[in-house]
Amino acid sequence: MNRLLRNVCLFFLILAVTLPALAKKKPPEPLATLNFLVVGEENGKPVRNAAVVMHPVDEDGNQTSGGLELKTSPDGKASYEGIPYGKLRVQVLAHGFQTYGEDFDVEQDSIDITIKLKPPTKQYSIYEEHPSDQKPPADGDKKPQ
Protein backbone atom coordinates (compact mmCIF):
# COMPACT_ATOMS: atom_id res chain seq x y z
CA MET A 1 0.00 0.00 0.00
CA ASN A 2 2.81 2.42 0.87
CA ARG A 3 4.52 1.65 -2.42
CA LEU A 4 1.32 2.35 -4.39
CA LEU A 5 0.75 5.61 -2.52
CA ARG A 6 4.35 6.66 -3.11
CA ASN A 7 4.08 5.90 -6.87
CA VAL A 8 0.82 7.86 -7.17
CA CYS A 9 2.36 10.84 -5.34
CA LEU A 10 5.45 10.63 -7.55
CA PHE A 11 3.27 10.53 -10.68
CA PHE A 12 1.33 13.65 -9.63
CA LEU A 13 4.55 15.44 -8.69
CA ILE A 14 6.05 14.73 -12.12
CA LEU A 15 2.79 15.76 -13.76
CA ALA A 16 2.67 19.04 -11.80
CA VAL A 17 6.24 19.88 -12.81
CA THR A 18 6.02 18.94 -16.50
CA LEU A 19 2.56 20.27 -17.42
CA PRO A 20 3.49 23.96 -17.15
CA ALA A 21 6.65 23.28 -19.15
CA LEU A 22 4.62 21.53 -21.85
CA ALA A 23 2.06 24.31 -22.09
CA LYS A 24 3.22 26.73 -24.75
CA LYS A 25 3.04 30.29 -23.61
CA LYS A 26 1.96 32.89 -26.09
CA PRO A 27 4.61 35.58 -26.51
CA PRO A 28 3.49 39.00 -25.31
CA GLU A 29 1.97 41.21 -27.99
CA PRO A 30 4.43 43.92 -29.04
CA LEU A 31 3.41 47.43 -28.00
CA ALA A 32 4.51 50.80 -29.33
CA THR A 33 4.80 54.36 -28.05
CA LEU A 34 3.31 57.05 -30.28
CA ASN A 35 4.51 60.64 -30.01
CA PHE A 36 2.40 63.29 -31.76
CA LEU A 37 3.30 66.86 -32.62
CA VAL A 38 0.37 68.90 -33.95
CA VAL A 39 1.19 72.21 -35.67
CA GLY A 40 -0.54 74.65 -37.98
CA GLU A 41 0.41 74.18 -41.63
CA GLU A 42 0.64 77.90 -42.41
CA ASN A 43 2.84 79.06 -39.54
CA GLY A 44 4.22 75.88 -37.94
CA LYS A 45 3.03 76.96 -34.49
CA PRO A 46 1.94 74.24 -32.05
CA VAL A 47 -1.79 73.62 -31.75
CA ARG A 48 -2.76 73.23 -28.11
CA ASN A 49 -5.78 71.31 -26.86
CA ALA A 50 -6.27 69.47 -30.17
CA ALA A 51 -8.08 66.12 -29.89
CA VAL A 52 -5.98 63.23 -31.21
CA VAL A 53 -8.33 60.26 -31.67
CA MET A 54 -6.92 56.77 -32.36
CA HIS A 55 -8.92 53.74 -33.52
CA PRO A 56 -7.65 50.25 -34.39
CA VAL A 57 -8.29 49.17 -38.00
CA ASP A 58 -8.90 45.55 -39.03
CA GLU A 59 -7.32 43.76 -42.02
CA ASP A 60 -10.23 44.86 -44.25
CA GLY A 61 -9.57 48.54 -43.49
CA ASN A 62 -12.62 48.92 -41.25
CA GLN A 63 -12.41 50.85 -38.01
CA THR A 64 -12.99 48.52 -35.05
CA SER A 65 -14.55 49.24 -31.70
CA GLY A 66 -12.46 50.74 -28.99
CA GLY A 67 -10.39 53.82 -29.29
CA LEU A 68 -8.53 56.45 -27.40
CA GLU A 69 -8.56 60.25 -27.31
CA LEU A 70 -5.62 62.39 -26.28
CA LYS A 71 -5.38 66.17 -25.90
CA THR A 72 -2.28 68.07 -26.99
CA SER A 73 -0.29 70.12 -24.51
CA PRO A 74 0.41 73.85 -24.96
CA ASP A 75 3.46 72.89 -27.05
CA GLY A 76 1.27 70.76 -29.39
CA LYS A 77 2.50 67.40 -28.09
CA ALA A 78 0.69 64.25 -27.02
CA SER A 79 1.97 60.72 -26.52
CA TYR A 80 0.74 57.31 -25.49
CA GLU A 81 2.52 54.08 -24.56
CA GLY A 82 0.99 50.66 -25.13
CA ILE A 83 -0.43 50.80 -28.68
CA PRO A 84 -0.58 47.29 -30.22
CA TYR A 85 1.20 46.74 -33.53
CA GLY A 86 -1.05 46.90 -36.61
CA LYS A 87 -3.09 49.49 -38.49
CA LEU A 88 -4.24 52.54 -36.58
CA ARG A 89 -6.58 55.31 -37.75
CA VAL A 90 -5.64 58.74 -36.41
CA GLN A 91 -7.97 61.73 -36.53
CA VAL A 92 -7.11 65.18 -35.22
CA LEU A 93 -9.74 67.82 -34.47
CA ALA A 94 -8.95 71.37 -33.38
CA HIS A 95 -10.92 74.59 -33.32
CA GLY A 96 -10.11 76.76 -36.35
CA PHE A 97 -8.61 73.94 -38.44
CA GLN A 98 -9.77 71.29 -40.92
CA THR A 99 -10.19 67.80 -39.46
CA TYR A 100 -7.19 65.58 -40.22
CA GLY A 101 -7.37 61.83 -40.78
CA GLU A 102 -4.89 59.16 -41.85
CA ASP A 103 -4.15 55.46 -41.29
CA PHE A 104 -0.73 54.45 -39.94
CA ASP A 105 1.05 51.09 -39.75
CA VAL A 106 2.40 50.63 -36.23
CA GLU A 107 5.39 48.32 -36.70
CA GLN A 108 8.10 49.62 -34.37
CA ASP A 109 8.60 50.39 -30.69
CA SER A 110 8.44 54.17 -30.99
CA ILE A 111 6.90 56.35 -33.70
CA ASP A 112 7.07 60.15 -33.97
CA ILE A 113 4.19 61.63 -35.98
CA THR A 114 4.01 65.30 -36.98
CA ILE A 115 0.58 66.45 -38.10
CA LYS A 116 0.16 69.74 -39.96
CA LEU A 117 -3.38 71.06 -39.70
CA LYS A 118 -4.79 73.12 -42.55
CA PRO A 119 -6.89 76.24 -42.05
CA PRO A 120 -10.59 75.95 -42.87
CA THR A 121 -11.61 76.41 -46.47
CA LYS A 122 -14.01 79.12 -47.56
CA GLN A 123 -17.60 78.07 -47.20
CA TYR A 124 -20.16 79.04 -49.78
CA SER A 125 -23.69 80.15 -49.18
CA ILE A 126 -26.58 79.41 -51.49
CA TYR A 127 -27.63 83.03 -51.00
CA GLU A 128 -24.45 84.53 -52.43
CA GLU A 129 -23.21 84.74 -56.00
CA HIS A 130 -20.22 82.51 -56.66
CA PRO A 131 -17.48 82.83 -59.27
CA SER A 132 -18.62 79.59 -60.90
CA ASP A 133 -22.18 80.99 -61.22
CA GLN A 134 -21.10 83.98 -63.27
CA LYS A 135 -21.37 83.53 -67.03
CA PRO A 136 -19.32 85.50 -69.51
CA PRO A 137 -21.46 88.09 -71.32
CA ALA A 138 -22.69 87.13 -74.80
CA ASP A 139 -21.66 89.40 -77.74
CA GLY A 140 -25.13 90.95 -77.92
CA ASP A 141 -25.06 91.73 -74.19
CA LYS A 142 -22.10 94.12 -74.33
CA LYS A 143 -22.82 97.54 -73.00
CA PRO A 144 -21.69 100.56 -75.01
CA GLN A 145 -18.85 102.53 -73.50
Backbone hydrogen bonds, N-H to C=O, Kabsch-Sander energy under -0.5 kcal/mol:
donor,donor_aa,acceptor,acceptor_aa,energy
5,L,1,M,-2.5
6,R,2,N,-2.5
7,N,3,R,-2.3
8,V,4,L,-2.3
9,C,5,L,-2.4
10,L,6,R,-2.3
11,F,7,N,-2.4
12,F,8,V,-2.4
13,L,9,C,-2.1
14,I,10,L,-2.4
15,L,11,F,-2.5
16,A,12,F,-2.4
17,V,13,L,-1.6
18,T,14,I,-2.5
19,L,15,L,-2.2
21,A,17,V,-0.7
22,L,18,T,-2.1
23,A,19,L,-2.1
25,K,23,A,-0.5
32,A,83,I,-2.8
33,T,109,D,-2.8
34,L,80,Y,-2.6
35,N,111,I,-2.9
36,F,34,L,-0.5
36,F,78,A,-3.8
37,L,113,I,-2.3
38,V,76,G,-3.0
39,V,37,L,-0.6
39,V,115,I,-2.8
40,G,45,K,-2.5
41,E,117,L,-3.3
44,G,40,G,-2.1
47,V,38,V,-2.8
48,R,46,P,-0.7
49,N,72,T,-1.7
50,A,47,V,-0.6
51,A,93,L,-3.0
52,V,50,A,-0.6
52,V,70,L,-2.8
53,V,51,A,-0.7
53,V,91,Q,-3.4
54,M,68,L,-3.1
55,H,89,R,-2.4
57,V,87,K,-1.7
58,D,62,N,-2.8
61,G,58,D,-2.0
64,T,56,P,-2.6
68,L,54,M,-2.2
70,L,52,V,-2.8
72,T,50,A,-1.8
73,S,77,K,-2.5
76,G,73,S,-2.4
78,A,36,F,-1.7
80,Y,34,L,-2.1
82,G,32,A,-1.4
83,I,32,A,-2.5
85,Y,30,P,-1.4
86,G,106,V,-2.0
88,L,104,F,-2.6
89,R,55,H,-3.4
90,V,88,L,-0.5
90,V,102,E,-3.1
91,Q,53,V,-2.6
92,V,100,Y,-2.2
93,L,51,A,-2.3
97,F,94,A,-1.7
98,Q,118,K,-2.9
100,Y,92,V,-2.4
102,E,90,V,-2.2
104,F,88,L,-3.2
106,V,86,G,-3.1
106,V,104,F,-0.7
107,E,105,D,-0.9
111,I,33,T,-2.6
113,I,35,N,-3.3
113,I,111,I,-0.5
115,I,37,L,-3.1
115,I,113,I,-0.5
116,K,114,T,-0.5
117,L,39,V,-2.9
117,L,115,I,-0.7
128,E,125,S,-1.1
133,D,130,H,-1.4
134,Q,130,H,-0.9
134,Q,131,P,-0.6
141,D,138,A,-1.5
142,K,139,D,-1.0
